[in-house]
């Protein structure tokens, strides 16, 4: 029986190695940190020592990129066992990954590839989530990835898919507001429609990030500050979701820690304003 | 189209340059699939640059990128972790740089250090423990030892180790050269940092013997076959000193 997951209110950062020294030497004003699970799914060595030290001072969320929950061939059992071992070591706030698949037939692209939003795909995803939650003995969070392809044979919207997925598996959502915006611009939907339709009570974490403009599409680079449009969408999300964990996620062009902390202050102020309005 | 068939089709289009079918991937399929295709290639190249930083520095951007392109085409990733991507890259380099054997050996060294970096944590034996064994057993002859799991040994015939060290120290790299005699590199993790040491064939024989469960006395016997007893004991003792100082022995068995 998969248990429920309590709400954790707080503001955090994705921990990147560029900031290890800062976290080691300063009292960084965050309520939690999020780490990329795969970076610590090792047999031993310095990374795990660093994570243990971090965990002694901050709550930690585990965020994965390789579960491949949408893979039609099922999940990699070795991966799940390694992730379970890490979760046992860390005792995280929660374990999350993405609504995507990463490869098939023994080939792994190491990318977050888009799901076809079909009934058949929903069955596959739900079966995989139930299996992963059983193995890990905890409810999981799944993040909406940015996408550049909308398959013509879709039976439903992304938000309907997410809602059905949550209802059938009791999983939770990690809402990446930047990804909603990027996908909305790339596929021509209103991001607010997305926010209106998802099961807000299942959201346990929000990601905020930046993106880049490609030739004709927005590219989810996570290498820039959060833009104004995403901040506005975040305020809309806060009004619907209420107080949950929010995090700035920067994966490339990592700035000094204080720049990210300044962005986190903007998130705090925006969430506070939204709570007053609500 | 069933999701499984669609996923297989998507993977094919990432790996090749065939125009994606708009009936499957929607309008503007070439540009949209192209984003995933480009991201895939960029990610693998970035991974190899990160795992083989000094080899990249040694051969330069153009040669390294050519090698990574060939490696990525011939070796699509299979593991769930990108940490594994890079296995066999030294062999790819070996096939491309037949006249420059130091390139593949430098890459082999970097890869072994990467593997040692993330290997399992183990307690190690110190001198005091060995002294206690000697006191309890009236000597070292019957002492059997297990080495740490981070240990990698491979043969070299070039000065790849010197080149690695020069690049690490930001010194002008030594010109490539062949060693006067073939040797071996021993790579392992000491504390949290990977280390390496150039060793000779006798030490490889001794370490292999340890792995086979043979005793320190057996190792001394190997050396007495090729030199006098006093030299053999000194040689084995010196090796043992290095192993203990290098934190290479995990247990006495």
Interface residues (C-beta under 8 A of the other chain):
Chain A: X38 X41 X42 X43 X44 X45 X46 X47 X48 X49 X66 X68 X70 X71 X72 X73 X76 X78 X79 X101 X102 X103 X104 X105 X106 X107 X108 X109 X110 X111 X113 X115 X116 X118 X120 X121 X124 X148 X149 X150 X151 X152 X153 X214 X215 X216 X217 X219
Chain B: X1 X2 X3 X4 X6 X7 X8 X10 X11 X14 X15 X22 X23 X24 X25 X26 X28 X29 X31 X32 X33 X35 X36 X39 X40 X43 X44 X76 X77 X78 X79 X80 X81 X82 X83 X85 X117 X118 X119 X120 X121 X122 X189 X192 X193
